Amino acid sequence: MDMNGKRAALFLSLTATLYGGPYPPAAGQEGSGAIALGDERIVSWATMVESFHPDESVSEAWLDSEQALGPAEGNSFGVCSLGPGGTLTVSFGQVIPNRLGPELAVFENSFSDLFLELSFVEVSSDGVNFVRFPNRSLTPSAVGSFGAIDTTDITGFAGKYRQGFGTPFDFSDLPDSPLLDADGIRFVRLVDVVGGQSTDSSGAVVYDPYPTSGSAGFDCDGIALLAPVQVPIAESQWSQGEFRLSWASEAGKRYAIESTESLERESWTQLEILSAEGEELAFSFPTTGTAKQFFRVVSE
């Protein structure tokens, strides 16, 4: 729909009835998975449009696929619109590493926490065969052009969060597939959800604002590549063939220990993933000392 119409409908979406589902809540609320534009985990953005197939209902003003590249703007305008069932495929000019925590964040331009236009997210290692992230919608009925969606009723869809906040996607959530090399993913595809027609991973109908016009469907503001955050090591010791690291931790958070033989190449190998139960974690492992190695700890 056009942007003036979206603003005019704001009061309608704010007064909609919510249902309170089991999934993470809106941006800014406790337990939300939203990735803010300034999040330190963002390391780069999509650099190339591989293909763009919007629905014919999208107005020419919203057909510039280059708007999906580079940093998201976090406003209502610098986007490209897919239209009902439209698709957009991008790449990053590199293999996307499969590491601890989410690897991607997809940004939409919703003006509120309730008016949410959704898309499926798929990835590919060869640009031909794509695998879709699992998704689930508990929205019980059609929401109409200006209807509201409770973020706690949806998971696994891009567009879950308002503008300025991306929806994270973790490669570890992908189903096993012989068609996908999980360590060689290069392409990301968005497929617009058509409200009342598309179905989720369980086969249930997915509802999002539909029908709309002009800038119909999912509006892509940007797709970010994420990396885990490096954690300061409190102590490191090597003694009698064993190397030990310890660091301050946060209960419930996961940490990965990585190693490399060359800091110049920035090629890190994941050794172990630990889940914290208290305020400190430690990890010990044998080492021969015959090869020079560097170690670090990262968190999701």
N, C-alpha and C positions, 0 to 999 in steps of 0.2 A: 504494500500500500504506500501512498505518498506520505512524506514526512509530516506535512501539516495534518493529515488525517490521523497519524499516530499520536501527535500531541493532543489533538482534540479528543481522542479517545482515552486519554490518561485517567480522567476521573472515573470512567467506567471500569477500567481494570483495577483501580485501587479499591473499588467497593465490591469486587467479586468475592464469592464465598470460597474459602480455602478448605482443604481436606486433611492436611497433616500426614504426609506419607513417611516412609522409613529412610529416605535418601538424604544426602547432605543438603542443608538449607541455602538460602540466598547469600550472595556476597556480603561480607561484613558481619554475618551472624556466626556464632560459635559453632564450630564443626563444619563450616563451609569449605569446599574444595576449590573455590575460585582462585585463579591466578591473576593477581593485579598486574597492570602494565609495567609497573616499576619493580616487579619481583626479581630478586637477584638470581633466580634460576634460569631466566631467559638469556640465552647466549647468541641466538641469531633468529632470522625470520625467513620464510619462504622466498626464494629468489627467482623462480621461473614458473610460468603458467604452462603446463603441458597440454591441457585441453580445457575448453569451457563450452558447455552446452546448456545455455539458459532456456527457460520456457519462453515461448513467443509473446507471452503477456507482459514481460518485463519491458518497461520504458527504456528508450535509448540512453537516458541520463544515467542509468544504473548498470550499463553493460560493459563498463571498462574493467576488464579482468585484472589489469595491472594494479587496481586498487587493493587487491588481495595480497599483494607482495609488500615486503618491507614491514616496518613496525606498524602495529595497529594505532589508529588515531584516538580511539575512545570517544568518538562523537557519532552523530547520526548520518554523516554525509560521505566520508571517504571510504565507500564500500562498493562492492559489486553484488548484484542480486541474482540468485539462481532461478527464482520463479518456481512454480509447482513442479516438483520432480526433476528440476535442473541439476546439473553436475558441474563440479570444478575440480580439476586435478592439478596439484602443484608439486614442485620438488625443491630441494635445498642445495643442490649442487654437490652433494656428498651423501654417503651412507649415514643414516641416523642411528647412532649407537643405542643398543638395548642395555640400559643401565638401571640403577636403583631409582625407584619412583617414576613419575610420569615423564615421558619423552616429548610430548606435544601439548600445546595449549591453543585452542581455537577460539577466536574472538568474534562476537556478533555485535550488533549496534542497538540492542533493545534499550528503550528509554526508561524502563522500569524493571522491577524484579518479577513482574507478573505477565507482561506482554512478551512472550517468548516464542520466536520462530526457530524451529529446530531443523537439524540435519543429521543424517547418519554420517559416521566417519569410517573410512576404509583405508587400508595401507597395502602397499605392494612392493615387492623386491625386484620385479621385472617390468613393471609398467603395463602388464597385460592382465595378470591374475590378481584380484584384490580380495582382501579378507576384511570383513566388517567387525568393528568392536561390538561386543554384546551390549544390549540396551534393553530398557524396560520402561514402560509408561503405565501409570496407574490412574491417569486422568480419566474419570469415569464416563464422560460424555462430551459431545461437541462443544467447543468454546466460542465458535463464531469468529467474525473478522476482528472483533475487539475484545474477545474473551480472555480470561486469565488462566494461567497455569501455575500451580504451586510447585516450586523447585523440588520440594521433598517428595513429589510424586513421580519424578523422572530421573533416570540415570543413563549414562552412556550415549547421550546426544550432545552435539555441539549446539550452542545457543541456550544453554541452561542458565547462564548468568547475564546480567545487564552489561551495557557498554562499558568498556574500561576493564573488564574482567573476563579472562579466558576460561574455558572448560578444559580440564586436564585429561589426557589419555595416556595410559600406561601399557606398554607392549606386553607386559606380563598378564594382562587381562585378555589378550587375543586367544581365540581357540586354536588348537594345533591344526596345522594344515600342511599337506605336502606341497601345496602351491606357493608357500611363503617361507622365505628365509628370514627368520626373526632377527638374525644378526646382520642382515643385508638390506634392510628396508630403505627405499629411496623415494617413494611416491606416496602422497596423501590425497585422497579423494573425498570430497563432500558430496552427499546426495540429499537433496532437499526432501524433508518429510511433507507429504501431502496430508493435511489433517483430515481424519475420517476415512482415509483410503490406505495409507501406509500401515504396516504392522511391525511390532517390535520382535525381539528375539524369541519371545514366547508365543508369538502368533496373535497377540492382542492388538486391537486397533489403536493407533496413536493419534491423539488429537492435538493440534496446534492451530493458531489463528488461520482460518480459511473460510470462504475465499477472500483474497485481497487483490489489489490491483496496483499497477505502476511499478513499485519496487517489491513485487510479490515474493513470498518465500524467504528463505534464509539469506541474510545480508552479511557477506564475509568482510570483516575488517582486518583480518590478518591471521597467520598461523605461525606460532612461535616454536622454536626448538628449545627444549629445556635440558639442563644438566643438574646433577645433584650438587649440593653445597658443601664445600670443603670445611671440615671441622678442625679447630685447633687441637693438636696433640699435647696433652699435659705432660706425658713422660714417655720416653722410648729407651729401651735397654737391650743390649745384646750380650749374652753370657753363655758360654759353653754350648754353642751351637743352637741357641734359641733366641728369637727376637720377640720382644714384648712391647706392645703399645697400650696406652691407657688414655682416656679422654672423658671430659664431662659429658653426660648424656641426659636425655629427657625421657622419662618413662613413657612407654608406648610407641616411641619413635624407632625407626629402623636405621641402621648404619651399615655401610659397606667398607671393607678394607680392600684397597687397591694397591697394585705395585707396577713399577715400570723399570726398565733398564736404561731409559733415555728420557730425560726431561724435555729435550728439544723436540722429540716426535709427539709428545703428548698422547702416547698410546698406553692406556692404563688397562691392566688385567684385574678383574674382580676376583679376590681370593675367598671372601666370606661375607655373609650378611648376618648381622646380629640384631635382635630386638631388645631394646633397653627395658629393664624392670625397675631401675633405680637411677641415681644421679651420677653414676660412674660405670664405665665399661672398660674392659681390658681384653686384649687378644694376643695370644702367644702362638708361635709356629716355629718349626725347625728351619734352620738355614745353614747351608754349607759354607757360605762365605766365599765361594769361588767366583761368583759373579756379582758385579756391583748392582745393587737394587735400591730403588727409592720407594717409600711407602707413604700412603696418605689415607685419611678417613673422610668419608663423605656421608651426608645425610639426605633423606628425601625431602 
